[in-house]
Amino acid sequence: MDITGLLIFLAIGAVAGWIAGTLMKGGGFGLLINIVIGVIGAVLGGFVFGLLGISAGGLIGSVLTATVGAVLLLFVIGIIKKA
């Protein structure tokens, strides 16, 4: 992965983390945490979409996949914190 690909990946992670944070708690978590949540969400979303046989290509598909994964991640973290 070259530097451009890495920067795009991190930007998608930041956007997805911010969207997920806004949906789940009403606001973002800050740039660094948004990137971490978005990147983990991208991996989780890609795994879940792969299991379901869904292929999301392109920039919008990547953001959507990462956002869905990040929302799932925050949902699971919320359940664990309440237990």
C-alpha positions as CSV (number, residue, x, y, z in Angstrom):
1,M,0.0,0.0,0.0
2,D,1.5,3.3,-1.0
3,I,1.1,6.6,1.0
4,T,-1.9,7.7,-1.1
5,G,-3.8,4.5,-0.4
6,L,-3.0,4.7,3.3
7,L,-4.2,8.3,3.5
8,I,-7.4,7.4,1.7
9,F,-7.9,4.4,4.1
10,L,-7.4,6.7,7.1
11,A,-9.8,9.3,5.7
12,I,-12.5,6.7,5.1
13,G,-11.9,5.5,8.6
14,A,-12.2,9.0,10.0
15,V,-15.5,9.7,8.1
16,A,-17.0,6.3,9.0
17,G,-16.0,6.7,12.7
18,W,-17.5,10.1,12.8
19,I,-20.8,9.0,11.2
20,A,-21.0,6.0,13.5
21,G,-20.3,8.1,16.6
22,T,-22.9,10.6,15.5
23,L,-25.5,7.8,14.9
24,M,-24.8,5.9,18.1
25,K,-24.2,8.6,20.7
26,G,-25.0,11.9,19.0
27,G,-21.4,13.2,18.3
28,G,-18.0,12.2,17.2
29,F,-15.2,11.0,19.5
30,G,-12.4,13.1,18.2
31,L,-10.2,12.6,15.1
32,L,-7.9,9.8,16.4
33,I,-10.6,7.7,18.0
34,N,-12.9,8.2,14.9
35,I,-10.1,6.9,12.7
36,V,-9.5,3.9,15.0
37,I,-13.2,3.1,15.2
38,G,-13.6,3.5,11.4
39,V,-10.6,1.3,10.6
40,I,-11.8,-1.5,12.9
41,G,-15.3,-0.9,11.5
42,A,-14.0,-1.3,8.0
43,V,-12.5,-4.7,8.8
44,L,-15.6,-5.8,10.7
45,G,-17.9,-4.5,8.0
46,G,-15.9,-6.2,5.3
47,F,-16.1,-9.5,7.2
48,V,-19.9,-9.2,7.8
49,F,-20.6,-8.1,4.3
50,G,-18.5,-11.0,3.0
51,L,-20.5,-13.5,5.1
52,L,-23.7,-12.1,3.7
53,G,-22.3,-12.2,0.1
54,I,-22.6,-8.4,-0.3
55,S,-20.0,-6.6,-2.4
56,A,-19.7,-2.9,-1.9
57,G,-17.3,-1.3,-4.3
58,G,-16.1,2.2,-4.8
59,L,-15.7,5.1,-2.4
60,I,-19.3,5.3,-1.3
61,G,-19.4,1.5,-0.8
62,S,-16.2,1.6,1.3
63,V,-17.6,4.3,3.5
64,L,-20.9,2.5,3.9
65,T,-19.1,-0.8,4.7
66,A,-16.8,0.9,7.3
67,T,-19.8,2.8,8.8
68,V,-21.9,-0.3,9.2
69,G,-19.0,-2.1,10.8
70,A,-18.2,0.8,13.1
71,V,-21.9,1.0,14.2
72,L,-21.8,-2.7,14.9
73,L,-18.6,-2.2,16.9
74,L,-20.0,0.7,19.0
75,F,-23.2,-1.3,19.5
76,V,-21.3,-4.3,20.9
77,I,-19.1,-2.1,23.0
78,G,-22.2,-0.4,24.4
79,I,-23.7,-3.8,25.4
80,I,-20.4,-4.9,27.0
81,K,-20.2,-1.6,29.0
82,K,-23.7,-2.1,30.4
83,A,-23.1,-5.7,31.5
